């Protein structure tokens, strides 16, 4: 039985690259998107991170590049510098020595040097929308003949305010444009952009088999009355991870937590939007060289960066948008490995936890006592017991009415009747549960 990618009639260099990458069977999103892209159709691919979507567009796009035409033929936009760099590296792996020219344009690099090098136009452009748009407006990057535009991680692009730049780039490209949009979700605010540029697009939606990877253990750790930073330090020390990412909701909190852990002698890196491009590049290099055992990050890292070897994810704070819980925890248990996600929670987080459970997350309730992890009873047990008691009270009140003509001692009689009904209801409940 041959490699299943052979059905797509890719050029030999792409088939060779697929073999080197160790791909044998297309993923669900690849099965749906590759035939549509091969036909030249505009399409929206909705799938979670880690489903193989990058190769679902790279393989057919690279297959179409005309090596003899030294003009921009495809523009690929990504919301973060790190993601743009990752896509670019994947292109280099596939194209090798094939003579297909590609360039990566991201902020934080010397713009003038980029302009100087654009005397020869690349065939494939990858980058962040702001930098690509700058180069297009300068008249240095010529996209007027590029027939393909990719908008990767479109919902994050929207959140980060880059859709305007994507719109500007698309407006300078040919009218007959093949647009490929990839997104984990399709927010309402994204729809005007899709409607403007995509007439009757094809749509591929891949439901995740599990909302979270099977081999992630989700642990809830109650804060109780403890100092949160101290509890985090104790948790990390007891887990002794290969590599852990600690997620916070803000850059300020990320710095506070990182500084605290550094003061405790831990090897800590940090990733958030306030790092300069040079600092961020250096940080990613150090992380990949395993110089840190712990990384404190904001949600940027959950979507835009692929860090290998993450054994643990710690939610120091539950994200405001619960989809980010899935993206955060998806940093671990990759490529068949197992992983652990620990969430430190407080009573005010109950609603969010209930929502996550409705989304399909199964939590284990544990506590950390003197450095040891102990199983706890289900945190909902007491709440459910109280709810059942409230239901019984309501039923008793509805069945015992105040008499129209009251006599001395009527309250005592009403209470007696209600108590009898409550006893009976509790007996029935116990019998049903036994």
Sine and cosine of phi, psi and omega as CSV:
sin_phi,cos_phi,sin_psi,cos_psi,sin_omega,cos_omega
0.00,0.00,0.84,-0.54,-0.07,-1.00
-0.98,0.21,0.05,-1.00,0.06,-1.00
-0.92,0.39,0.74,-0.67,-0.11,-0.99
-0.95,0.33,-0.21,0.98,0.07,-1.00
-0.96,0.29,-0.25,0.97,-0.02,-1.00
-0.89,0.46,-0.40,0.91,-0.02,-1.00
-0.88,0.47,-0.32,0.95,-0.09,-1.00
-1.00,-0.01,0.01,1.00,0.03,-1.00
0.81,0.59,0.70,0.72,0.06,-1.00
-0.95,0.32,0.36,-0.93,0.08,-1.00
-0.90,0.43,0.43,-0.91,-0.06,-1.00
-0.81,0.59,-0.63,0.78,-0.05,-1.00
-0.90,0.43,-0.51,0.86,0.03,-1.00
-0.96,0.27,-0.67,0.74,0.06,-1.00
-0.87,0.50,-0.63,0.78,0.04,-1.00
-0.90,0.44,-0.66,0.75,0.00,-1.00
-0.91,0.42,-0.66,0.75,0.02,-1.00
-0.86,0.51,-0.66,0.75,0.01,-1.00
-0.90,0.43,-0.70,0.71,0.00,-1.00
-0.90,0.43,-0.57,0.82,0.01,-1.00
-0.96,0.28,-0.21,0.98,0.03,-1.00
0.99,0.17,0.36,0.93,0.04,-1.00
-1.00,0.10,0.67,-0.74,0.04,-1.00
-0.81,-0.58,-0.72,0.69,-0.03,-1.00
-0.86,-0.51,0.76,-0.65,0.01,-1.00
-0.88,0.47,0.55,-0.84,0.10,-0.99
-0.97,0.25,0.13,-0.99,-0.06,-1.00
-0.85,0.53,-0.71,0.70,-0.03,-1.00
-0.92,0.38,-0.57,0.82,0.04,-1.00
-0.92,0.39,-0.66,0.75,0.03,-1.00
-0.87,0.50,-0.59,0.81,-0.06,-1.00
-0.99,0.11,-0.63,0.78,-0.14,-0.99
-1.00,0.07,-0.64,0.77,-0.11,-0.99
-0.84,0.55,-0.75,0.67,0.00,-1.00
-0.87,0.48,-0.61,0.79,0.00,-1.00
-0.92,0.39,-0.67,0.74,0.00,-1.00
-0.93,0.38,-0.64,0.77,0.04,-1.00
-0.85,0.52,-0.56,0.83,-0.01,-1.00
-0.99,0.16,-0.12,0.99,0.01,-1.00
1.00,0.06,0.26,0.96,-0.04,-1.00
-1.00,0.09,0.56,-0.83,0.17,-0.99
-0.97,0.25,0.59,-0.81,-0.11,-0.99
-0.46,-0.89,0.46,-0.89,0.10,-0.99
-0.91,-0.42,0.83,-0.56,0.04,-1.00
-0.93,-0.36,0.90,-0.44,-0.01,-1.00
-0.95,-0.32,0.91,-0.41,0.02,-1.00
-0.38,-0.93,0.36,-0.93,0.01,-1.00
-0.96,0.28,0.23,-0.97,0.08,-1.00
-0.90,0.44,0.51,-0.86,0.04,-1.00
0.99,0.12,0.26,0.97,-0.03,-1.00
-0.98,-0.22,0.08,1.00,0.03,-1.00
1.00,0.03,0.36,0.93,-0.09,-1.00
-0.93,0.36,-0.53,0.85,-0.02,-1.00
-0.85,0.53,-0.73,0.68,0.00,-1.00
-0.96,0.27,-0.31,0.95,0.03,-1.00
-0.92,0.40,-0.42,0.91,0.08,-1.00
-0.96,-0.28,-0.52,0.85,-0.04,-1.00
-0.90,0.43,-0.71,0.71,-0.07,-1.00
-0.87,0.50,-0.80,0.60,0.01,-1.00
-0.93,0.37,-0.53,0.85,0.02,-1.00
-0.92,0.39,-0.74,0.67,-0.01,-1.00
-0.89,0.45,-0.51,0.86,0.03,-1.00
-0.91,0.42,-0.45,0.89,-0.08,-1.00
-1.00,-0.01,-0.23,0.97,-0.13,-0.99
-0.90,0.44,0.76,-0.65,0.07,-1.00
-1.00,0.01,0.96,-0.28,-0.08,-1.00
-0.91,0.42,-0.38,0.92,-0.04,-1.00
-0.99,0.14,-0.28,0.96,-0.03,-1.00
-0.98,-0.18,0.95,-0.30,-0.04,-1.00
-1.00,0.05,0.89,0.47,0.05,-1.00
-0.74,-0.67,0.33,-0.95,0.05,-1.00
-0.93,0.37,0.83,-0.56,-0.04,-1.00
-0.92,-0.39,-0.37,0.93,0.02,-1.00
-0.54,-0.84,0.66,-0.75,0.05,-1.00
-0.86,-0.51,0.82,-0.57,-0.01,-1.00
-0.89,-0.45,0.88,-0.47,-0.01,-1.00
-0.96,-0.28,0.61,-0.79,0.02,-1.00
-0.67,-0.74,0.53,-0.85,-0.12,-0.99
-0.96,0.27,-0.38,0.93,-0.04,-1.00
-0.82,-0.57,0.45,-0.89,0.00,-1.00
-0.87,0.49,-0.66,0.75,-0.05,-1.00
-0.90,0.44,-0.68,0.73,0.00,-1.00
-0.91,0.41,-0.66,0.75,0.04,-1.00
-0.86,0.51,-0.68,0.73,0.01,-1.00
-0.90,0.44,-0.65,0.76,0.01,-1.00
-0.89,0.46,-0.70,0.71,0.00,-1.00
-0.88,0.47,-0.68,0.73,0.00,-1.00
-0.87,0.49,-0.69,0.72,0.01,-1.00
-0.89,0.46,-0.60,0.80,0.04,-1.00
-0.91,0.41,-0.62,0.79,0.05,-1.00
-0.88,0.48,-0.71,0.70,-0.01,-1.00
-0.88,0.47,-0.62,0.78,0.02,-1.00
-0.88,0.48,-0.64,0.77,-0.07,-1.00
-0.98,0.19,-0.67,0.75,-0.11,-0.99
-0.98,0.18,-0.54,0.84,0.04,-1.00
0.78,0.62,-0.85,-0.53,-0.05,-1.00
-0.99,-0.17,0.45,0.89,-0.14,-0.99
-0.98,0.17,-0.09,1.00,0.03,-1.00
0.99,0.15,0.23,0.97,0.10,-0.99
-1.00,0.02,0.82,-0.57,-0.06,-1.00
-1.00,-0.09,0.74,-0.67,0.04,-1.00
-0.69,-0.72,0.49,-0.87,0.03,-1.00
-0.67,-0.75,0.50,-0.86,0.04,-1.00
-0.92,-0.40,0.82,-0.57,-0.03,-1.00
-0.87,-0.49,0.93,-0.38,-0.01,-1.00
-0.73,-0.68,0.35,-0.94,0.04,-1.00
-0.92,0.40,0.27,-0.96,0.04,-1.00
0.99,0.12,0.10,0.99,0.05,-1.00
-0.86,-0.51,0.27,-0.96,-0.11,-0.99
-0.93,0.37,0.95,-0.32,-0.06,-1.00
-0.92,0.40,-0.65,0.76,-0.04,-1.00
-0.89,0.45,-0.63,0.78,0.03,-1.00
-0.89,0.45,-0.63,0.78,0.04,-1.00
-0.88,0.47,-0.70,0.71,-0.02,-1.00
-0.88,0.47,-0.68,0.73,-0.01,-1.00
-0.87,0.50,-0.61,0.80,-0.04,-1.00
-0.98,0.19,-0.15,0.99,-0.06,-1.00
-1.00,0.06,0.26,0.97,0.13,-0.99
-0.87,0.49,-0.54,0.84,0.15,-0.99
-0.95,-0.30,0.85,-0.53,-0.05,-1.00
-0.98,0.18,0.69,-0.72,0.09,-1.00
-0.96,0.26,0.36,-0.93,0.02,-1.00
-0.99,0.11,-0.49,0.87,0.05,-1.00
-0.79,-0.61,0.74,-0.68,0.03,-1.00
-0.91,-0.42,0.77,-0.64,0.11,-0.99
-0.82,-0.57,0.61,-0.79,0.07,-1.00
0.18,-0.98,-0.06,-1.00,0.06,-1.00
-0.99,0.10,0.57,-0.82,-0.11,-0.99
-0.86,0.52,-0.62,0.78,-0.04,-1.00
-0.87,0.48,-0.74,0.68,-0.04,-1.00
-0.94,0.35,-0.67,0.74,0.03,-1.00
-0.88,0.48,-0.70,0.71,0.00,-1.00
-0.88,0.47,-0.65,0.76,0.05,-1.00
-0.84,0.55,-0.74,0.67,-0.05,-1.00
-0.93,0.38,-0.55,0.83,0.05,-1.00
-0.93,0.37,-0.70,0.71,-0.01,-1.00
-0.90,0.43,-0.55,0.84,0.03,-1.00
-0.94,0.33,-0.22,0.98,-0.05,-1.00
0.98,0.18,0.20,0.98,-0.03,-1.00
-1.00,0.04,-0.64,0.77,0.00,-1.00
-0.98,-0.20,0.85,-0.53,-0.11,-0.99
-0.97,-0.25,0.95,-0.31,-0.08,-1.00
-0.95,-0.32,0.13,0.99,-0.14,-0.99
-0.94,0.35,-0.22,0.97,0.05,-1.00
-0.95,-0.32,-0.04,1.00,-0.05,-1.00
-0.96,0.29,0.86,-0.52,-0.09,-1.00
-1.00,-0.03,-0.08,1.00,-0.06,-1.00
-0.76,-0.65,0.74,-0.68,0.11,-0.99
-0.80,-0.60,0.81,-0.59,0.07,-1.00
-0.95,-0.32,0.76,-0.65,0.10,-0.99
-0.91,-0.42,0.98,-0.19,-0.05,-1.00
-1.00,-0.05,0.55,-0.84,-0.03,-1.00
0.77,0.64,0.81,0.58,-0.13,-0.99
-0.88,0.47,-0.57,0.82,-0.01,-1.00
-0.93,0.37,-0.59,0.81,0.06,-1.00
-0.95,0.33,-0.58,0.81,0.08,-1.00
-0.84,0.55,-0.68,0.73,0.01,-1.00
-0.91,0.41,-0.74,0.68,-0.01,-1.00
-0.85,0.52,-0.58,0.81,-0.09,-1.00
-1.00,-0.01,0.03,1.00,0.09,-1.00
0.98,0.18,0.42,0.91,-0.06,-1.00
-0.99,-0.15,-0.07,1.00,-0.05,-1.00
-0.89,0.46,-0.52,0.86,0.04,-1.00
-0.86,0.51,-0.72,0.70,-0.01,-1.00
-0.91,0.42,-0.65,0.76,0.03,-1.00
-0.88,0.48,-0.67,0.74,0.03,-1.00
-0.86,0.52,-0.69,0.72,0.01,-1.00
-0.89,0.45,-0.66,0.75,0.01,-1.00
-0.91,0.41,-0.74,0.67,-0.03,-1.00
-0.86,0.51,-0.60,0.80,-0.02,-1.00
-0.90,0.44,-0.34,0.94,0.00,-1.00
-0.98,-0.17,0.04,1.00,-0.01,-1.00
-0.99,-0.11,0.20,-0.98,-0.06,-1.00
-0.84,0.55,0.46,-0.89,-0.01,-1.00
-0.89,0.45,-0.67,0.74,0.05,-1.00
-1.00,0.06,1.00,-0.02,-0.14,-0.99
-0.87,-0.50,0.74,-0.67,0.11,-0.99
-1.00,0.03,0.92,-0.39,-0.01,-1.00
-0.95,-0.30,0.74,-0.67,0.02,-1.00
-0.85,-0.52,0.91,-0.42,-0.05,-1.00
-0.93,-0.37,0.76,-0.65,0.03,-1.00
-0.84,-0.55,0.71,-0.70,-0.08,-1.00
-0.34,-0.94,0.56,-0.83,0.07,-1.00
-0.97,0.26,-0.54,0.84,0.05,-1.00
-0.70,-0.72,0.33,-0.94,0.06,-1.00
-0.89,-0.46,1.00,0.06,-0.02,-1.00
-0.92,0.40,0.41,-0.91,0.02,-1.00
-0.82,0.57,-0.64,0.77,-0.07,-1.00
-0.93,0.37,-0.26,0.97,0.03,-1.00
-0.99,0.11,-0.37,0.93,-0.14,-0.99
-0.90,0.44,-0.59,0.80,0.06,-1.00
-0.85,0.52,-0.64,0.77,0.04,-1.00
-0.89,0.45,-0.72,0.69,-0.02,-1.00
-0.87,0.49,-0.67,0.75,-0.03,-1.00
-0.92,0.40,-0.60,0.80,-0.05,-1.00
-0.91,0.42,-0.64,0.77,-0.13,-0.99
-0.94,-0.33,-0.22,0.98,-0.11,-0.99
-0.84,-0.54,0.94,-0.33,0.02,-1.00
-1.00,-0.09,0.89,-0.45,-0.03,-1.00
0.75,0.67,0.85,0.53,0.00,-1.00
-0.94,0.33,0.42,-0.91,0.16,-0.99
-0.96,0.27,0.41,-0.91,-0.09,-1.00
-0.69,-0.72,0.80,-0.61,0.05,-1.00
-0.83,-0.56,0.88,-0.48,0.00,-1.00
-0.88,-0.47,0.86,-0.52,0.03,-1.00
-0.94,-0.33,0.94,-0.34,0.07,-1.00
-0.95,0.30,0.75,-0.67,0.06,-1.00
-0.90,0.44,0.66,-0.75,0.03,-1.00
-0.85,0.53,-0.61,0.79,0.06,-1.00
-0.71,-0.70,0.61,-0.79,0.00,-1.00
-0.85,0.53,-0.51,0.86,0.04,-1.00
-0.73,-0.69,0.44,-0.90,-0.02,-1.00
-0.83,0.56,0.60,-0.80,-0.05,-1.00
-0.84,0.54,-0.63,0.78,-0.15,-0.99
-1.00,-0.08,0.47,0.88,0.17,-0.99
-0.98,-0.22,0.77,-0.63,0.11,-0.99
-1.00,-0.09,0.85,-0.52,-0.02,-1.00
-0.99,-0.15,0.90,-0.44,-0.06,-1.00
-0.91,-0.41,0.72,-0.69,0.11,-0.99
-0.98,-0.19,0.77,-0.64,0.01,-1.00
-0.86,-0.50,0.93,-0.37,-0.03,-1.00
-0.95,0.30,0.67,-0.74,0.03,-1.00
-0.95,0.32,-0.62,0.78,-0.12,-0.99
0.84,0.55,-0.72,-0.69,-0.06,-1.00
-0.98,-0.21,0.29,0.96,-0.10,-1.00
-0.99,0.13,0.39,-0.92,0.12,-0.99
-0.92,0.40,0.79,-0.61,-0.15,-0.99
-0.92,0.39,-0.66,0.75,0.00,-1.00
-0.90,0.43,-0.64,0.77,0.03,-1.00
-0.90,0.45,-0.68,0.74,0.00,-1.00
-0.89,0.45,-0.66,0.75,0.03,-1.00
-0.88,0.48,-0.73,0.69,-0.01,-1.00
-0.86,0.51,-0.70,0.71,0.01,-1.00
-0.90,0.44,-0.66,0.75,-0.01,-1.00
-0.89,0.45,-0.73,0.68,-0.01,-1.00
-0.90,0.44,-0.64,0.76,0.00,-1.00
-0.89,0.45,-0.66,0.76,-0.04,-1.00
-0.96,0.27,-0.54,0.84,-0.01,-1.00
-0.97,0.25,-0.53,0.85,-0.04,-1.00
0.69,0.73,0.89,0.45,-0.12,-0.99
-0.95,0.31,0.35,-0.94,0.17,-0.99
-0.91,0.41,-0.76,0.65,0.09,-1.00
-0.43,-0.90,0.82,-0.58,-0.03,-1.00
-0.86,-0.51,0.64,-0.77,0.17,-0.99
-0.95,-0.32,0.81,-0.58,0.07,-1.00
-0.98,-0.21,0.86,-0.51,-0.06,-1.00
-0.98,-0.18,0.73,-0.69,0.15,-0.99
-0.86,-0.52,0.21,-0.98,-0.05,-1.00
-1.00,0.00,-0.31,0.95,-0.04,-1.00
-0.71,-0.71,0.35,-0.94,0.02,-1.00
-0.91,0.41,-0.62,0.78,-0.02,-1.00
-0.88,0.48,-0.73,0.69,-0.01,-1.00
-0.91,0.42,-0.61,0.79,0.03,-1.00
-0.86,0.51,-0.70,0.71,0.02,-1.00
-0.91,0.41,-0.66,0.75,0.01,-1.00
-0.86,0.51,-0.74,0.67,-0.05,-1.00
-0.92,0.40,-0.69,0.72,0.00,-1.00
-0.88,0.47,-0.70,0.72,0.00,-1.00
-0.88,0.47,-0.65,0.76,0.00,-1.00
-0.89,0.45,-0.74,0.68,-0.03,-1.00
-0.91,0.41,-0.59,0.81,0.07,-1.00
-0.89,0.46,-0.63,0.78,0.00,-1.00
-0.91,0.42,-0.33,0.95,0.03,-1.00
-1.00,-0.06,0.14,0.99,0.08,-1.00
0.99,0.11,0.27,0.96,-0.01,-1.00
-1.00,0.04,0.48,-0.88,0.05,-1.00
-0.99,0.11,0.98,-0.20,-0.17,-0.99
-0.83,-0.56,0.78,-0.63,0.18,-0.98
-0.95,-0.30,0.20,-0.98,0.02,-1.00
-0.62,-0.78,0.56,-0.83,0.04,-1.00
-0.72,-0.69,0.90,-0.44,0.14,-0.99
-0.34,-0.94,0.11,-0.99,-0.15,-0.99
-0.92,0.39,-0.26,0.96,-0.04,-1.00
-1.00,0.07,-0.10,0.99,0.06,-1.00
-0.95,0.30,0.63,-0.78,0.07,-1.00
-0.94,0.35,0.37,-0.93,0.02,-1.00
-0.80,0.60,-0.65,0.76,-0.01,-1.00
-0.91,0.41,-0.68,0.73,0.01,-1.00
-0.89,0.46,-0.65,0.76,-0.04,-1.00
-0.91,0.41,-0.67,0.74,0.01,-1.00
-0.89,0.46,-0.70,0.71,0.01,-1.00
-0.90,0.44,-0.68,0.74,-0.01,-1.00
-0.87,0.49,-0.73,0.69,0.00,-1.00
-0.89,0.46,-0.60,0.80,0.03,-1.00
-0.90,0.43,-0.68,0.73,0.00,-1.00
-0.91,0.41,-0.62,0.78,0.02,-1.00
-0.90,0.44,-0.71,0.71,-0.02,-1.00
-0.93,0.36,-0.39,0.92,0.06,-1.00
-1.00,0.04,0.12,0.99,0.02,-1.00
0.86,0.51,0.61,0.80,0.07,-1.00
-0.98,0.21,-0.29,0.96,-0.01,-1.00
-0.87,-0.50,0.56,-0.83,0.12,-0.99
-0.99,-0.15,-0.34,0.94,-0.06,-1.00
-0.73,-0.68,0.67,-0.74,0.06,-1.00
-0.81,-0.59,0.78,-0.63,0.11,-0.99
-0.98,-0.22,0.79,-0.61,-0.15,-0.99
-0.61,-0.79,0.41,-0.91,0.21,-0.98
-1.00,-0.07,0.00,-1.00,-0.14,-0.99
-0.92,0.40,-0.22,0.98,0.09,-1.00
-0.77,0.64,-0.68,0.73,-0.06,-1.00
-0.93,0.35,-0.41,0.91,-0.04,-1.00
-0.95,0.33,-0.43,0.90,-0.07,-1.00
-0.92,-0.39,-0.56,0.83,-0.19,-0.98
-0.98,-0.20,-0.11,0.99,-0.14,-0.99
-0.76,-0.65,0.68,-0.73,0.06,-1.00
-0.95,-0.31,0.95,-0.33,-0.01,-1.00
-0.94,-0.34,0.85,-0.52,-0.04,-1.00
-0.98,0.19,0.50,-0.87,0.16,-0.99
0.99,0.15,0.29,0.96,0.01,-1.00
-0.96,0.26,0.90,-0.44,-0.03,-1.00
-1.00,-0.07,-0.45,0.89,-0.06,-1.00
-0.67,-0.74,0.61,-0.79,0.16,-0.99
-0.85,-0.52,0.76,-0.65,0.03,-1.00
-0.89,-0.45,0.85,-0.53,0.11,-0.99
-1.00,-0.01,0.99,-0.13,0.05,-1.00
-0.92,0.39,-0.54,0.84,0.11,-0.99
-0.71,-0.71,0.57,-0.82,0.08,-1.00
-0.97,0.22,0.73,-0.68,-0.05,-1.00
-0.91,0.42,0.51,-0.86,0.04,-1.00
-0.89,0.46,-0.66,0.75,0.08,-1.00
-0.99,-0.11,0.91,-0.42,-0.18,-0.98
-0.92,0.38,-0.38,0.93,0.09,-1.00
-0.84,0.54,-0.49,0.87,-0.01,-1.00
-0.93,0.36,-0.36,0.93,0.10,-0.99
-0.86,0.50,-0.68,0.73,-0.01,-1.00
-0.91,0.41,-0.69,0.73,-0.01,-1.00
-0.91,0.41,-0.66,0.75,0.01,-1.00
-0.87,0.49,-0.82,0.57,-0.09,-1.00
-0.93,0.37,-0.36,0.93,0.06,-1.00
-0.94,0.33,-0.07,1.00,0.09,-1.00
-0.95,0.30,-0.35,0.94,0.02,-1.00
-0.94,-0.33,0.09,-1.00,0.01,-1.00
0.84,0.54,0.67,0.74,0.03,-1.00
-0.99,-0.13,0.39,-0.92,0.06,-1.00
0.80,0.60,0.67,0.74,0.10,-1.00
0.99,0.11,-0.07,1.00,0.01,-1.00
-0.99,0.15,0.28,-0.96,0.08,-1.00
-0.99,-0.11,0.25,-0.97,0.00,-1.00
-0.41,-0.91,0.26,-0.97,-0.01,-1.00
-0.80,-0.60,0.73,-0.68,0.08,-1.00
-0.88,-0.47,0.87,-0.49,-0.01,-1.00
-0.94,-0.35,0.76,-0.65,0.02,-1.00
-0.88,-0.48,0.88,-0.48,0.08,-1.00
-0.99,0.12,0.83,-0.56,-0.09,-1.00
-0.76,-0.65,0.31,-0.95,0.02,-1.00
-0.80,-0.61,0.22,-0.97,0.00,-1.00
-0.81,0.59,-0.54,0.84,-0.02,-1.00
-0.93,0.36,-0.21,0.98,-0.01,-1.00
-1.00,0.00,-0.01,1.00,-0.12,-0.99
-0.83,0.56,-0.71,0.71,-0.02,-1.00
-0.86,0.50,-0.70,0.71,0.00,-1.00
-0.89,0.45,-0.66,0.75,0.01,-1.00
-0.91,0.42,-0.65,0.76,0.05,-1.00
-0.88,0.47,-0.64,0.76,0.03,-1.00
-0.90,0.44,-0.68,0.73,0.02,-1.00
-0.89,0.45,-0.62,0.78,0.04,-1.00
-0.91,0.42,-0.62,0.78,0.06,-1.00
-0.91,0.42,-0.50,0.87,0.03,-1.00
-0.97,0.26,-0.16,0.99,0.07,-1.00
0.92,-0.39,0.09,1.00,0.03,-1.00
-0.99,0.15,0.75,-0.66,0.07,-1.00
-0.95,-0.31,0.90,-0.44,-0.05,-1.00
-0.99,-0.11,0.53,-0.85,0.23,-0.97
-0.98,-0.21,0.71,-0.71,-0.01,-1.00
-0.99,-0.10,0.89,-0.46,-0.02,-1.00
-0.68,-0.73,0.33,-0.95,0.10,-1.00
-0.74,-0.67,0.37,-0.93,0.00,-1.00
-0.93,-0.36,0.94,-0.35,-0.06,-1.00
-0.84,-0.54,0.90,-0.44,-0.04,-1.00
0.74,0.67,0.74,0.67,0.09,-1.00
0.99,0.16,0.01,1.00,0.00,-1.00
-0.90,-0.44,0.66,-0.75,0.02,-1.00
-1.00,0.08,0.81,-0.58,-0.02,-1.00
-0.87,-0.50,0.67,-0.75,0.07,-1.00
-0.92,0.38,0.64,-0.77,0.06,-1.00
-0.90,-0.43,0.39,-0.92,0.13,-0.99
-0.91,0.42,0.39,-0.92,0.03,-1.00
-0.79,0.61,0.80,-0.60,-0.04,-1.00
-0.89,0.46,-0.33,0.95,-0.02,-1.00
-1.00,0.05,-0.09,1.00,-0.11,-0.99
-0.87,0.50,-0.77,0.64,-0.03,-1.00
-0.91,0.42,-0.65,0.76,-0.01,-1.00
-0.89,0.46,-0.68,0.74,0.00,-1.00
-0.91,0.41,-0.61,0.79,0.02,-1.00
-0.90,0.43,-0.67,0.74,0.01,-1.00
-0.90,0.43,-0.63,0.78,0.00,-1.00
-0.90,0.43,-0.67,0.74,0.01,-1.00
-0.89,0.46,-0.64,0.77,0.01,-1.00
-0.91,0.41,-0.65,0.76,0.03,-1.00
-0.90,0.44,-0.64,0.77,0.03,-1.00
-0.88,0.47,-0.67,0.75,0.01,-1.00
-0.90,0.43,-0.68,0.73,0.04,-1.00
-0.85,0.53,-0.72,0.69,-0.02,-1.00
-0.87,0.50,-0.69,0.73,-0.02,-1.00
-0.90,0.44,-0.69,0.72,-0.01,-1.00
-0.88,0.47,-0.67,0.74,-0.01,-1.00
-0.91,0.42,-0.59,0.80,-0.03,-1.00
-0.95,0.31,-0.44,0.90,-0.05,-1.00
-1.00,0.03,-0.38,0.93,-0.02,-1.00
-0.95,-0.30,0.94,-0.35,-0.04,-1.00
-0.99,-0.13,0.52,-0.86,0.10,-1.00
-0.95,0.32,0.77,-0.64,-0.01,-1.00
-0.91,0.41,0.50,-0.87,-0.01,-1.00
-0.89,0.46,-0.68,0.73,0.05,-1.00
-0.96,-0.29,0.90,-0.43,-0.06,-1.00
-1.00,0.01,0.60,-0.80,0.06,-1.00
-0.86,-0.52,0.31,-0.95,0.02,-1.00
-0.82,0.57,0.70,-0.72,0.03,-1.00
1.00,0.08,0.15,0.99,-0.06,-1.00
-0.91,0.42,-0.54,0.84,-0.02,-1.00
-0.91,0.42,-0.64,0.77,0.00,-1.00
-0.89,0.45,-0.67,0.74,0.00,-1.00
-0.91,0.41,-0.66,0.75,0.03,-1.00
-0.88,0.48,-0.68,0.73,-0.01,-1.00
-0.90,0.44,-0.65,0.76,0.00,-1.00
-0.88,0.48,-0.72,0.69,0.00,-1.00
-0.88,0.47,-0.68,0.73,0.01,-1.00
-0.89,0.45,-0.66,0.75,0.02,-1.00
-0.89,0.47,-0.61,0.79,0.02,-1.00
-0.90,0.43,-0.69,0.72,0.01,-1.00
-0.89,0.45,-0.66,0.75,-0.01,-1.00
-0.89,0.46,-0.70,0.72,0.02,-1.00
-0.86,0.51,-0.69,0.72,-0.01,-1.00
-0.89,0.45,-0.69,0.72,-0.02,-1.00
-0.91,0.42,-0.63,0.78,0.02,-1.00
-0.91,0.42,-0.63,0.78,0.02,-1.00
-0.88,0.47,-0.70,0.71,0.01,-1.00
-0.87,0.48,-0.69,0.72,-0.03,-1.00
-0.89,0.45,-0.68,0.73,0.01,-1.00
-0.89,0.46,-0.65,0.76,-0.02,-1.00
-0.91,0.42,-0.64,0.76,0.00,-1.00
-0.92,0.38,-0.54,0.84,-0.04,-1.00
-0.99,0.10,-0.28,0.96,-0.06,-1.00
-0.99,0.10,0.00,0.00,0.00,0.00
